[in-house]
């Protein structure tokens, strides 16, 4: 199953942050943009009114983000990382993958603000994420990459987001 089918994994903090953003966009931000559109409309000829077109574009972008947030929140899986030191959604993993040490978090892209700078977020449903799930520091796993190669990974460290 894809992450879209299962829903995006979020911490409670990420869910609350996205819910607050959605509320702000649907109320205050929508009103502010509508006022800018109306103010620009009052300036006259709409064909050559850059302010009007910019405000309309901003309105469209705001509505698109509202839809995205509603979809994310409606299908979100809220949880906390496993407390037993095993790899799960919501953990930051340092692993040697194909001979190169990498640090990344497992979860939905919306948790990016919750992880340290420079740490990428990967889906737990990605081949590497699936291979690591449930394992602990010191374990070695292998998985098949999208290109068909078998890649080995050794878990060095697992911490919670």
Backbone as a printed PyTorch tensor [residue, N CA C, xyz], in Angstrom:
tensor([[[  0.8310,  -1.1910,   0.0000],
         [  0.0000,   0.0000,   0.0000],
         [  0.8630,   1.2370,   0.0000]],

        [[  0.3860,   2.2760,  -0.5950],
         [  1.1530,   3.5180,  -0.6350],
         [  0.8690,   4.3410,   0.6070]],

        [[  1.7040,   5.3450,   0.8450],
         [  1.5040,   6.2320,   1.9800],
         [  0.1800,   6.9700,   1.8340]],

        [[ -0.2190,   7.2920,   0.5940],
         [ -1.4900,   7.9690,   0.3630],
         [ -2.6500,   7.0990,   0.8230]],

        [[ -2.5700,   5.7980,   0.5790],
         [ -3.6430,   4.8950,   0.9610],
         [ -3.7180,   4.7860,   2.4750]],

        [[ -2.5750,   4.6710,   3.1260],
         [ -2.5350,   4.4930,   4.5660],
         [ -2.6880,   5.8070,   5.3110]],

        [[ -2.4300,   6.9060,   4.6960],
         [ -2.4410,   8.1930,   5.3760],
         [ -1.0350,   8.6040,   5.7360]],

        [[ -0.8620,   9.8710,   5.9800],
         [  0.4350,  10.4240,   6.3310],
         [  0.6570,  10.2690,   7.8290]],

        [[  1.8110,   9.7320,   8.2180],
         [  2.1320,   9.5870,   9.6330],
         [  2.5680,  10.9360,  10.1750]],

        [[  1.9510,  11.3820,  11.2660],
         [  2.2690,  12.6620,  11.8920],
         [  2.3830,  12.5000,  13.3980]],

        [[  3.2400,  13.3030,  13.9960],
         [  3.2250,  13.4240,  15.4460],
         [  2.0160,  14.2730,  15.8100]],

        [[  1.6160,  14.2390,  17.0660],
         [  0.4980,  15.0870,  17.5010],
         [  0.8450,  16.5570,  17.3010]],

        [[  2.1090,  16.9220,  17.5420],
         [  2.5380,  18.3130,  17.3620],
         [  2.4020,  18.7480,  15.9050]],

        [[  2.8110,  17.8800,  14.9730],
         [  2.6950,  18.2170,  13.5560],
         [  1.2270,  18.3340,  13.1600]],

        [[  0.3870,  17.4250,  13.6510],
         [ -1.0430,  17.4780,  13.3480],
         [ -1.6330,  18.8010,  13.8520]],

        [[ -1.3200,  19.1540,  15.0910],
         [ -1.8460,  20.4000,  15.6660],
         [ -1.3710,  21.6200,  14.8870]],

        [[ -0.1030,  21.6110,  14.4680],
         [  0.4520,  22.7330,  13.6970],
         [ -0.2750,  22.8710,  12.3540]],

        [[ -0.5120,  21.7500,  11.6850],
         [ -1.2130,  21.7830,  10.3960],
         [ -2.6690,  22.1920,  10.5630]],

        [[ -3.3100,  21.7430,  11.6300],
         [ -4.7030,  22.1260,  11.8900],
         [ -4.8000,  23.6320,  12.1400]],

        [[ -3.8300,  24.1960,  12.8690],
         [ -3.8190,  25.6360,  13.1160],
         [ -3.5850,  26.4080,  11.8200]],

        [[ -2.6800,  25.9000,  10.9700],
         [ -2.4480,  26.5480,   9.6770],
         [ -3.7170,  26.5190,   8.8330]],

        [[ -4.4010,  25.3870,   8.8120],
         [ -5.6400,  25.2690,   8.0450],
         [ -6.6730,  26.2800,   8.5340]],

        [[ -6.8530,  26.3690,   9.8290],
         [ -7.8290,  27.3160,  10.3910],
         [ -7.4740,  28.7520,  10.0080]],

        [[ -6.1920,  29.1080,  10.1010],
         [ -5.7420,  30.4580,   9.7430],
         [ -6.0060,  30.7420,   8.2610]],

        [[ -5.6800,  29.7750,   7.4110],
         [ -5.8780,  29.9770,   5.9680],
         [ -7.3560,  30.1030,   5.6150]],

        [[ -8.2260,  29.3450,   6.2930],
         [ -9.6500,  29.3690,   5.9730],
         [-10.3460,  30.6180,   6.5220]],

        [[ -9.7750,  31.2330,   7.5250],
         [-10.4360,  32.3930,   8.1460],
         [ -9.6840,  33.6760,   7.8120]],

        [[ -8.7130,  34.0190,   8.6050],
         [ -8.0210,  35.3080,   8.4740],
         [ -7.3660,  35.4950,   7.1110]],

        [[ -6.6240,  34.5020,   6.6470],
         [ -5.8920,  34.6650,   5.3920],
         [ -6.8470,  34.7800,   4.2020]],

        [[ -7.9110,  34.0050,   4.2050],
         [ -8.9030,  34.0770,   3.1280],
         [ -9.5050,  35.4760,   3.0610]],

        [[ -9.8280,  36.0440,   4.2180],
         [-10.4170,  37.3940,   4.2740],
         [ -9.4290,  38.4460,   3.7940]],

        [[ -8.1710,  38.3300,   4.2310],
         [ -7.1430,  39.2940,   3.8110],
         [ -6.9540,  39.2730,   2.3030]],

        [[ -6.9010,  38.0900,   1.7270],
         [ -6.6990,  37.9660,   0.2830],
         [ -7.9180,  38.5030,  -0.4670]],

        [[ -9.1040,  38.1770,   0.0180],
         [-10.3280,  38.6730,  -0.6280],
         [-10.3510,  40.2000,  -0.6210]],

        [[ -9.8880,  40.7990,   0.4660],
         [ -9.8430,  42.2620,   0.5350],
         [ -8.8350,  42.8260,  -0.4630]],

        [[ -7.6810,  42.1680,  -0.6160],
         [ -6.6940,  42.6180,  -1.5970],
         [ -7.2370,  42.5010,  -3.0230]],

        [[ -7.9730,  41.4190,  -3.3010],
         [ -8.5800,  41.2590,  -4.6270],
         [ -9.5700,  42.3910,  -4.8680]],

        [[-10.4060,  42.6640,  -3.8810],
         [-11.4120,  43.7260,  -4.0290],
         [-10.7520,  45.0930,  -4.1790]],

        [[ -9.7260,  45.3690,  -3.3880],
         [ -9.0230,  46.6550,  -3.4940],
         [ -8.4180,  46.8230,  -4.8850]],

        [[ -7.8100,  45.7620,  -5.4040],
         [ -7.1930,  45.8300,  -6.7270],
         [ -8.2570,  45.9600,  -7.8110]],

        [[ -9.4040,  45.3310,  -7.6180],
         [-10.5070,  45.4120,  -8.5840],
         [-10.9990,  46.8650,  -8.7110]],

        [[-10.9540,  47.5720,  -7.6170],
         [-11.4220,  48.9660,  -7.5970],
         [-10.5060,  49.9070,  -8.3840]],

        [[ -9.3000,  49.4400,  -8.6900],
         [ -8.3430,  50.2800,  -9.4170],
         [ -8.6710,  50.4190, -10.8930]],

        [[ -9.6110,  49.6510, -11.3920],
         [-10.0210,  49.8300, -12.7800],
         [ -9.7420,  48.6450, -13.6730]],

        [[ -9.3200,  48.9300, -14.8970],
         [ -9.1260,  47.9440, -15.9640],
         [ -8.3820,  46.7010, -15.4520]],

        [[ -9.0800,  45.5730, -15.4030],
         [ -8.5060,  44.3490, -14.8410],
         [ -7.5010,  43.6810, -15.7670]],

        [[ -7.5760,  43.9600, -17.0750],
         [ -6.6590,  43.3250, -18.0250],
         [ -5.2120,  43.7330, -17.7770]],

        [[ -4.9990,  44.9470, -17.3170],
         [ -3.6290,  45.4400, -17.1110],
         [ -3.3340,  45.7210, -15.6460]],

        [[ -4.0910,  45.1190, -14.7630],
         [ -3.9590,  45.3810, -13.3360],
         [ -3.1400,  44.2510, -12.6900]],

        [[ -1.8470,  44.4710, -12.5610],
         [ -0.9450,  43.4480, -12.0210],
         [ -1.2970,  43.1020, -10.5770]],

        [[ -1.6920,  44.0900,  -9.7990],
         [ -2.0670,  43.8420,  -8.4050],
         [ -3.2580,  42.9050,  -8.2990]],

        [[ -4.2300,  43.0810,  -9.1830],
         [ -5.4130,  42.2230,  -9.2000],
         [ -5.0170,  40.7880,  -9.5470]],

        [[ -4.2130,  40.6330, -10.5840],
         [ -3.8010,  39.2880, -11.0080],
         [ -2.9510,  38.6050,  -9.9420]],

        [[ -2.0870,  39.3590,  -9.2740],
         [ -1.2660,  38.7890,  -8.2030],
         [ -2.1430,  38.3410,  -7.0300]],

        [[ -3.1400,  39.1570,  -6.6850],
         [ -4.0360,  38.8060,  -5.5790],
         [ -4.8690,  37.5730,  -5.9230]],

        [[ -5.3160,  37.4680,  -7.1730],
         [ -6.0840,  36.2920,  -7.6000],
         [ -5.2020,  35.0340,  -7.5600]],

        [[ -3.9470,  35.1650,  -7.9750],
         [ -3.0320,  34.0250,  -7.9320],
         [ -2.7940,  33.6030,  -6.4850]],

        [[ -2.6130,  34.5750,  -5.6030],
         [ -2.4170,  34.2720,  -4.1840],
         [ -3.6440,  33.5470,  -3.6210]],

        [[ -4.8340,  33.9850,  -4.0350],
         [ -6.0660,  33.3260,  -3.5930],
         [ -6.0920,  31.8690,  -4.0560]],

        [[ -5.6970,  31.6380,  -5.2880],
         [ -5.6670,  30.2730,  -5.8150],
         [ -4.6820,  29.3960,  -5.0730]],

        [[ -3.5060,  29.9370,  -4.7640],
         [ -2.4980,  29.1750,  -4.0230],
         [ -2.9840,  28.8650,  -2.6140]],

        [[ -3.6560,  29.8310,  -1.9920],
         [ -4.1960,  29.6100,  -0.6560],
         [ -5.2480,  28.4990,  -0.6700]],

        [[ -6.1320,  28.5230,  -1.6540],
         [ -7.1660,  27.4940,  -1.7500],
         [ -6.5610,  26.1190,  -2.0140]],

        [[ -5.5110,  26.0600,  -2.8210],
         [ -4.8340,  24.7850,  -3.0890],
         [ -4.2100,  24.2280,  -1.8060]],

        [[ -3.5910,  25.1010,  -1.0000],
         [ -2.9870,  24.6500,   0.2550],
         [ -4.0680,  24.1970,   1.2320]],

        [[ -5.2160,  24.8800,   1.2360],
         [ -6.3290,  24.4640,   2.0970],
         [ -6.7550,  23.0400,   1.7430]],

        [[ -6.9090,  22.7710,   0.4580],
         [ -7.3050,  21.4270,   0.0080],
         [ -6.2580,  20.3970,   0.4290]],

        [[ -4.9790,  20.7310,   0.2320],
         [ -3.8980,  19.8200,   0.6060],
         [ -3.9250,  19.5310,   2.1070]],

        [[ -4.0880,  20.5700,   2.9140],
         [ -4.1300,  20.3850,   4.3680],
         [ -5.3300,  19.5420,   4.7850]],

        [[ -6.4950,  19.8100,   4.1960],
         [ -7.6870,  19.0370,   4.5410],
         [ -7.4880,  17.5600,   4.2210]],

        [[ -6.9010,  17.2620,   3.0660],
         [ -6.6550,  15.8640,   2.6870],
         [ -5.6500,  15.2070,   3.6250]],

        [[ -4.5730,  15.9270,   3.9410],
         [ -3.5500,  15.3790,   4.8360],
         [ -4.1270,  15.0900,   6.2090]],

        [[ -4.8650,  16.0570,   6.7570],
         [ -5.4050,  15.8970,   8.1090],
         [ -6.5010,  14.8360,   8.1710]],

        [[ -7.2920,  14.7210,   7.1060],
         [ -8.3920,  13.7450,   7.1390],
         [ -7.8840,  12.3070,   7.0870]],

        [[ -6.7060,  12.0890,   6.5370],
         [ -6.1880,  10.7210,   6.4350],
         [ -4.9530,  10.4930,   7.3090]],

        [[ -4.6610,  11.4460,   8.1900],
         [ -3.4400,  11.3580,   9.0020],
         [ -3.4950,  10.1950,   9.9890]],

        [[ -2.3370,   9.5810,  10.1680],
         [ -2.1510,   8.5900,  11.2240],
         [ -1.3120,   9.2790,  12.2890]],

        [[ -1.9000,   9.5250,  13.4420],
         [ -1.2080,  10.2430,  14.5080],
         [ -0.6330,   9.2220,  15.4680]],

        [[  0.6190,   9.4140,  15.8020],
         [  1.2350,   8.4620,  16.7180],
         [  2.5430,   8.9740,  17.2520]],

        [[  3.1240,   8.1600,  18.0620],
         [  4.4420,   8.4270,  18.6210],
         [  5.3500,   7.2800,  18.1990]],

        [[  6.6090,   7.5730,  18.1410],
         [  7.5880,   6.5480,  17.7760],
         [  7.6380,   5.4670,  18.8420]],

        [[  8.0500,   4.2910,  18.4290],
         [  8.2070,   3.1860,  19.3660],
         [  9.2010,   3.5950,  20.4570]],

        [[  8.8740,   3.2440,  21.6930],
         [  9.7210,   3.6210,  22.8280],
         [ 10.7730,   2.5670,  23.1480]],

        [[ 10.7830,   1.4600,  22.3940],
         [ 11.6870,   0.3570,  22.7230],
         [ 13.0140,   0.3950,  21.9620]],

        [[ 13.2780,   1.4940,  21.2500],
         [ 14.5390,   1.6200,  20.5240],
         [ 14.5180,   1.0060,  19.1460]],

        [[ 13.3620,   0.5110,  18.7150],
         [ 13.2770,  -0.0640,  17.3750],
         [ 12.8880,   1.0170,  16.3720]],

        [[ 13.1810,   0.7710,  15.1240],
         [ 12.8500,   1.7050,  14.0570],
         [ 11.3450,   1.6640,  13.8200]],

        [[ 10.7270,   2.8410,  13.8090],
         [  9.3050,   2.9780,  13.5050],
         [  9.1030,   4.3660,  12.9170]],

        [[  7.8990,   4.6290,  12.4270],
         [  7.5910,   5.9870,  12.0040],
         [  7.7960,   6.8810,  13.2200]],

        [[  8.4020,   8.0360,  13.0000],
         [  8.6770,   8.9530,  14.0980],
         [ 10.0490,   8.7830,  14.7220]],

        [[ 10.8970,   7.9810,  14.0930],
         [ 12.2650,   7.8390,  14.6020],
         [ 13.2530,   8.4710,  13.6440]],

        [[ 14.3650,   8.8730,  14.2140],
         [ 15.4940,   9.3540,  13.4230],
         [ 16.5180,   8.2260,  13.4450]],

        [[ 16.9140,   7.8010,  12.2560],
         [ 17.7880,   6.6410,  12.1150],
         [ 19.1130,   7.0840,  11.5120]],

        [[ 20.1910,   6.6340,  12.1300],
         [ 21.5080,   6.7580,  11.5270],
         [ 21.8860,   5.3420,  11.1080]],

        [[ 22.1880,   5.1920,   9.8310],
         [ 22.5020,   3.8700,   9.2990],
         [ 23.5910,   3.9850,   8.2490]],

        [[ 24.3570,   2.9220,   8.1150],
         [ 25.3160,   2.8270,   7.0290],
         [ 24.6020,   2.0940,   5.8980]],

        [[ 24.3200,   2.8480,   4.8420],
         [ 23.5590,   2.3220,   3.7090],
         [ 24.4940,   2.2690,   2.5090]],

        [[ 24.7010,   1.0810,   1.9870],
         [ 25.6010,   0.8700,   0.8530],
         [ 26.9720,   1.5000,   1.1340]],

        [[ 27.4430,   1.3480,   2.3740],
         [ 28.7680,   1.8290,   2.7470],
         [ 28.8520,   3.2910,   3.1370]],

        [[ 27.7520,   4.0180,   3.0910],
         [ 27.7680,   5.4560,   3.4110],
         [ 26.8340,   5.7310,   4.5900]],

        [[ 27.3490,   6.4140,   5.6100],
         [ 26.5190,   6.7220,   6.7730],
         [ 25.5470,   7.8430,   6.4420]],

        [[ 24.2790,   7.6290,   6.7820],
         [ 23.2150,   8.6020,   6.5400],
         [ 22.3470,   8.7240,   7.7800]],

        [[ 21.7850,   9.9060,   7.9830],
         [ 20.8170,  10.1140,   9.0530],
         [ 19.5460,  10.6430,   8.4210]],

        [[ 18.4200,  10.0300,   8.7670],
         [ 17.1360,  10.4270,   8.2020],
         [ 16.0310,  10.0890,   9.1950]],

        [[ 14.8860,  10.7310,   9.0120],
         [ 13.7090,  10.4530,   9.8320],
         [ 12.7150,   9.6700,   8.9870]],

        [[ 11.8980,   8.8740,   9.6450],
         [ 10.8310,   8.1480,   8.9580],
         [  9.4910,   8.7400,   9.3730]],

        [[  8.6920,   9.1300,   8.3890],
         [  7.3690,   9.7040,   8.6520],
         [  6.8880,  10.4590,   7.4390]],

        [[  5.8130,  11.2100,   7.5930],
         [  5.2880,  12.0390,   6.5140],
         [  6.1200,  13.2970,   6.3540]],

        [[  6.1190,  13.8690,   5.1640],
         [  6.9130,  15.0810,   4.9020],
         [  6.5210,  16.2350,   5.8220]],

        [[  5.3210,  16.2080,   6.3530],
         [  4.8640,  17.2900,   7.2130],
         [  5.5660,  17.3130,   8.5780]],

        [[  6.3600,  16.2970,   8.9010],
         [  7.0980,  16.3140,  10.1710],
         [  8.4640,  16.9680,  10.0060]],

        [[  8.7710,  17.4670,   8.8190],
         [ 10.0810,  18.0450,   8.5430],
         [ 10.4600,  19.1060,   9.5740]],

        [[  9.4930,  19.9260,  10.0100],
         [  9.7850,  20.9600,  11.0010],
         [ 10.1650,  20.3890,  12.3570]],

        [[  9.8300,  19.1290,  12.6060],
         [ 10.0960,  18.5090,  13.8940],
         [ 11.4620,  17.8340,  13.9790]],

        [[ 12.1520,  17.7280,  12.8530],
         [ 13.4480,  17.0510,  12.8510],
         [ 14.5760,  18.0800,  12.7580]],

        [[ 15.7710,  17.7220,  13.2120],
         [ 16.8980,  18.6630,  13.1500],
         [ 17.1920,  19.1010,  11.7120]],

        [[ 17.7470,  20.2900,  11.5710],
         [ 18.1220,  20.8030,  10.2510],
         [ 19.0440,  19.8190,   9.5480]],

        [[ 18.8120,  19.6520,   8.2730],
         [ 19.6570,  18.7930,   7.4630],
         [ 19.2480,  17.3320,   7.4590]],

        [[ 18.2920,  16.9510,   8.3130],
         [ 17.8340,  15.5630,   8.3440],
         [ 16.6520,  15.4400,   7.3910]],

        [[ 16.7960,  14.5730,   6.3970],
         [ 15.7220,  14.3520,   5.4290],
         [ 14.6690,  13.4310,   6.0330]],

        [[ 13.4540,  13.5360,   5.5020],
         [ 12.3570,  12.6820,   5.9490],
         [ 12.0020,  11.7220,   4.8190]],

        [[ 11.9820,  10.4290,   5.1450],
         [ 11.6160,   9.4030,   4.1830],
         [ 10.3400,   8.7060,   4.6400]],

        [[  9.5920,   8.2230,   3.6990],
         [  8.3760,   7.4780,   4.0090],
         [  8.7240,   6.1240,   4.6240]],

        [[  7.9830,   5.7200,   5.6460],
         [  8.1760,   4.3750,   6.1840],
         [  7.8030,   3.3080,   5.1520]],

        [[  7.0530,   3.6990,   4.1140],
         [  6.6390,   2.7580,   3.0770],
         [  7.6650,   2.6070,   1.9570]],

        [[  8.7070,   3.4510,   1.9490],
         [  9.7670,   3.3370,   0.9440],
         [ 10.5250,   2.0320,   1.2000]],

        [[ 11.1930,   1.4920,   0.1930],
         [ 11.8990,   0.2140,   0.3820],
         [ 12.8530,   0.2110,   1.5930]],

        [[ 13.6360,   1.2730,   1.7630],
         [ 14.5540,   1.3250,   2.9040],
         [ 13.7690,   1.3830,   4.2140]],

        [[ 12.7330,   2.2100,   4.2660],
         [ 11.9120,   2.3110,   5.4680],
         [ 11.2950,   0.9770,   5.8480]],

        [[ 10.7480,   0.2770,   4.8600],
         [ 10.1420,  -1.0290,   5.1230],
         [ 11.1730,  -2.0200,   5.6530]],

        [[ 12.3740,  -1.9860,   5.0950],
         [ 13.4200,  -2.9260,   5.5100],
         [ 13.8670,  -2.6720,   6.9450]],

        [[ 13.8830,  -1.3990,   7.3540],
         [ 14.3890,  -1.0510,   8.6820],
         [ 13.3530,  -1.1990,   9.7960]],

        [[ 12.0850,  -1.1340,   9.4520],
         [ 11.0240,  -1.1400,  10.4670],
         [ 11.1620,  -2.3290,  11.4220]],

        [[ 11.0900,  -2.0090,  12.7110],
         [ 11.1320,  -3.0330,  13.7400],
         [ 12.5230,  -3.4730,  14.1560]],

        [[ 13.5450,  -3.0420,  13.4170],
         [ 14.9230,  -3.4230,  13.7550],
         [ 15.5360,  -2.4060,  14.7130]],

        [[ 16.6760,  -2.7740,  15.2950],
         [ 17.3440,  -1.9260,  16.2920],
         [ 18.7900,  -1.6580,  15.8830]],

        [[ 19.4160,  -0.7390,  16.6290],
         [ 20.8350,  -0.4370,  16.4090],
         [ 21.6330,  -1.7300,  16.4580]],

        [[ 22.5420,  -1.8720,  15.4930],
         [ 23.3730,  -3.0620,  15.3900],
         [ 22.8440,  -4.0710,  14.3800]],

        [[ 21.5430,  -3.9980,  14.0660],
         [ 20.9650,  -4.9350,  13.0920],
         [ 21.4090,  -4.5700,  11.6830]],

        [[ 21.5730,  -5.6050,  10.8640],
         [ 21.8800,  -5.3940,   9.4490],
         [ 20.7330,  -5.9810,   8.6330]],

        [[ 20.2840,  -5.1980,   7.6530],
         [ 19.1820,  -5.6310,   6.7880],
         [ 19.5890,  -5.4040,   5.3420]],

        [[ 18.8270,  -5.9710,   4.4350],
         [ 19.0310,  -5.6720,   3.0250],
         [ 17.6600,  -5.4690,   2.4080]],

        [[ 17.6550,  -4.7220,   1.3200],
         [ 16.4020,  -4.4400,   0.6300],
         [ 16.6840,  -4.2670,  -0.8510]],

        [[ 15.6260,  -4.4010,  -1.6270],
         [ 15.7620,  -4.2370,  -3.0650],
         [ 15.4050,  -2.8040,  -3.4290]],

        [[ 16.3460,  -2.1150,  -4.0490],
         [ 16.1350,  -0.7310,  -4.4880],
         [ 15.2430,  -0.7300,  -5.7300]],

        [[ 14.6470,   0.4110,  -6.0500],
         [ 13.8050,   0.5010,  -7.2410],
         [ 14.5120,   0.0730,  -8.5320]],

        [[ 15.8390,   0.2120,  -8.5670],
         [ 16.5780,  -0.1790,  -9.7740],
         [ 16.8850,  -1.6800,  -9.8100]],

        [[ 16.4050,  -2.4190,  -8.7800],
         [ 16.5930,  -3.8640,  -8.7560],
         [ 17.8160,  -4.3320,  -7.9800]],

        [[ 18.6980,  -3.4170,  -7.6080],
         [ 19.8960,  -3.7830,  -6.8340],
         [ 19.5290,  -4.1260,  -5.4010]],

        [[ 20.2280,  -5.0600,  -4.8330],
         [ 20.0570,  -5.3710,  -3.4160],
         [ 21.0650,  -4.5300,  -2.6490]],

        [[ 20.5820,  -3.7890,  -1.6740],
         [ 21.4220,  -2.8750,  -0.9020],
         [ 21.3730,  -3.2890,   0.5650]],

        [[ 22.5420,  -3.2700,   1.2060],
         [ 22.5880,  -3.6050,   2.6260],
         [ 22.6550,  -2.3250,   3.4520]],

        [[ 22.0970,  -2.4180,   4.6430],
         [ 22.1060,  -1.2860,   5.5680],
         [ 22.3190,  -1.8160,   6.9800]],

        [[ 23.1680,  -1.1150,   7.7230],
         [ 23.4030,  -1.4670,   9.1320],
         [ 22.9640,  -0.2900,   9.9850]],

        [[ 22.0950,  -0.5500,  10.9430],
         [ 21.5600,   0.5120,  11.7960],
         [ 22.6040,   0.8470,  12.8580]],

        [[ 22.9390,   2.1160,  12.9390],
         [ 23.9220,   2.5810,  13.9010],
         [ 23.2330,   3.1230,  15.1520]],

        [[ 22.1620,   3.9030,  14.9490],
         [ 21.5100,   4.5980,  16.0770],
         [ 20.0590,   4.8600,  15.7250]],

        [[ 19.1770,   4.7490,  16.7230],
         [ 17.7510,   5.0520,  16.5460],
         [ 17.3210,   5.9520,  17.7010]],

        [[ 16.7560,   7.1030,  17.3750],
         [ 16.2140,   8.0170,  18.3950],
         [ 14.8160,   8.4490,  17.9670]],

        [[ 14.0500,   8.9500,  18.9010],
         [ 12.7070,   9.4290,  18.5940],
         [ 12.7650,  10.8750,  18.0960]],

        [[ 11.8430,  11.2070,  17.2140],
         [ 11.7610,  12.5820,  16.6900],
         [ 11.4880,  13.5170,  17.8380]]])
